[in-house]
Structure formats: structure tokens, C-alpha cells
Amino acid sequence: MYMVSSAFSQLLTLLVNLTGDWFIAITLITLGIKLLLFPLSIKQQKVQLLTVNLTKARTILSKKFHNQIKKVNEESMKIASKYKINPLFTFASLIIQAPVFFSLYAAVTHLSVPIGSILIPWVSDLHVADHLHILPVIAGLLQTLSVFTAENKNLLMFIFPVVIGVVFLWKAPVALSAYWIANSVLRFVEVQIFRLGPIQRKYLNIPSPEEMVQRL
């Protein structure tokens, strides 16, 4: 963890010196992290889309087998096994983002570059908390937006924005809110692209619910 936070600190210092703006520097770091984790994002999105289609396929199977629960479950398991659908994999990015997030926190707290941002003029330094709480609220709202626009929703995904926006970021260094905002925006754009039909069929090879049932 120390090596990662040290690398973040050096990179953040370099980008702040180059751009003269800590918010832009944080955004560039976030973009770099997203690019590094893009293969994982593709896999995660594929699993999410397959999970959604599996749920729809169960409805088709239920009609086909006249609500015979045992038979529907058996056929659903065959589909899940065939396409390697593991719903737990959808939380992979959260698990990986955690050490990244806390490494960035460590890097920010040890950074010795006192500089502001023209984009966030009400905050004088990236070390301090947003005294107006504007960025934590925006971070929470953006995370909530991504939940409402997702096809595969669960209770944890609704609770998570509140924990991040209200509990953790409320008094944390403003740089962490900036990271979360940039990450949420990039994530939202990424998800909308993956949800396009041609992208799903051509690049992700996602079968429709009907195709899942037909290929049994």
C-alpha cells in the first residue's frame, strides 16, 4: 500500500506542477486508472448484462415449463454455467477501487503542494475538506444516478452512494470527492456505451434472453 500511495503522491505532484490545477490533475489520474482497469470493466459489464438477460430468460422458461420451479431452476443453472455468470463478479471493481481510493487518500495527506483549482474556487487546497459540502453531495448524486440507470440493481448499490457521499467524503480531503466525481462520470459514460445494442452483440457477444433459451 505504501508503494502505491508513494507512486500516487509523485504522480499527483508532477501533474499538479504541469497543469497548475489540482482538480485537473486528479481527473487525469482517474482517467489513467480507468484505462488500466478497462479490461476488468469489460468483463464486469459483460457479467452484469448476462445476469440481466438470465433473469429475463427465467421468465421465458417459466412460461415454457408452466411455472415448474424445479425445471426452471435446472435450466437456469445450465445457462449460468454455459456463460460463466457469477453475479459476485459485479462487485470486483469495488474491491479493486478500495485500495486505490485509500492509496490516493494517503498520497493527498502527505502531499506538500499548496495549490488551488480554478474549477473549484471555493476550496483553497486539495488537502482540506469542502466546507460547503458541494463536492461530496455531487459525488453521492452521481453515484446514485449510475445506480438508477443500471439494469441490475440491488440494495447495496443504493446504500453505497449514501455511505460515500455523506459519511466518508463529508469531511475528507476535497481531492477524494474530485476523484469520486471524475470516476462516476467516466463510469456513467462507459456503462451507457456498453448498453448500446451493437456494442453488446458485436464486441461483448451478449446473447438475448431468447437466444439463451434456444441454445440450451
Secondary structure in CASP SS format (residue, H / E / C, confidence):
PFRMAT SS
TARGET T0000
AUTHOR 0000-0000-0000
METHOD secondary structure of the structure
MODEL  1
M C 1.00
Y H 1.00
M H 1.00
V H 1.00
S H 1.00
S H 1.00
A H 1.00
F H 1.00
S H 1.00
Q H 1.00
L H 1.00
L H 1.00
T H 1.00
L H 1.00
L H 1.00
V H 1.00
N H 1.00
L H 1.00
T H 1.00
G C 1.00
D C 1.00
W H 1.00
F H 1.00
I H 1.00
A H 1.00
I H 1.00
T H 1.00
L H 1.00
I H 1.00
T H 1.00
L H 1.00
G H 1.00
I H 1.00
K H 1.00
L H 1.00
L H 1.00
L C 1.00
F H 1.00
P H 1.00
L H 1.00
S H 1.00
I H 1.00
K H 1.00
Q H 1.00
Q H 1.00
K H 1.00
V H 1.00
Q H 1.00
L H 1.00
L H 1.00
T H 1.00
V H 1.00
N H 1.00
L H 1.00
T H 1.00
K H 1.00
A H 1.00
R H 1.00
T H 1.00
I H 1.00
L H 1.00
S H 1.00
K H 1.00
K H 1.00
F C 1.00
H C 1.00
N C 1.00
Q C 1.00
I H 1.00
K H 1.00
K H 1.00
V H 1.00
N H 1.00
E H 1.00
E H 1.00
S H 1.00
M H 1.00
K H 1.00
I H 1.00
A H 1.00
S H 1.00
K H 1.00
Y C 1.00
K C 1.00
I C 1.00
N C 1.00
P H 1.00
L H 1.00
F H 1.00
T H 1.00
F H 1.00
A H 1.00
S H 1.00
L H 1.00
I H 1.00
I H 1.00
Q H 1.00
A H 1.00
P H 1.00
V H 1.00
F H 1.00
F H 1.00
S H 1.00
L H 1.00
Y H 1.00
A H 1.00
A H 1.00
V H 1.00
T H 1.00
H C 1.00
L C 1.00
S C 1.00
V C 1.00
P C 1.00
I C 1.00
G C 1.00
S C 1.00
I C 1.00
L C 1.00
I C 1.00
P C 1.00
W C 1.00
V C 1.00
S C 1.00
D C 1.00
L C 1.00
H C 1.00
V C 1.00
A C 1.00
D C 1.00
H C 1.00
L C 1.00
H C 1.00
I H 1.00
L H 1.00
P H 1.00
V H 1.00
I H 1.00
A H 1.00
G H 1.00
L H 1.00
L H 1.00
Q H 1.00
T H 1.00
L H 1.00
S H 1.00
V H 1.00
F H 1.00
T C 1.00
A C 1.00
E C 1.00
N C 1.00
K C 1.00
N C 1.00
L H 1.00
L H 1.00
M H 1.00
F H 1.00
I H 1.00
F H 1.00
P H 1.00
V H 1.00
V H 1.00
I H 1.00
G H 1.00
V H 1.00
V H 1.00
F H 1.00
L C 1.00
W C 1.00
K C 1.00
A C 1.00
P C 1.00
V H 1.00
A H 1.00
L H 1.00
S H 1.00
A H 1.00
Y H 1.00
W H 1.00
I H 1.00
A H 1.00
N H 1.00
S H 1.00
V H 1.00
L H 1.00
R H 1.00
F H 1.00
V H 1.00
E H 1.00
V H 1.00
Q H 1.00
I H 1.00
F H 1.00
R C 1.00
L C 1.00
G H 1.00
P H 1.00
I H 1.00
Q H 1.00
R H 1.00
K H 1.00
Y C 1.00
L C 1.00
N C 1.00
I C 1.00
P C 1.00
S C 1.00
P H 1.00
E H 1.00
E H 1.00
M H 1.00
V H 1.00
Q H 1.00
R C 1.00
L C 1.00
END
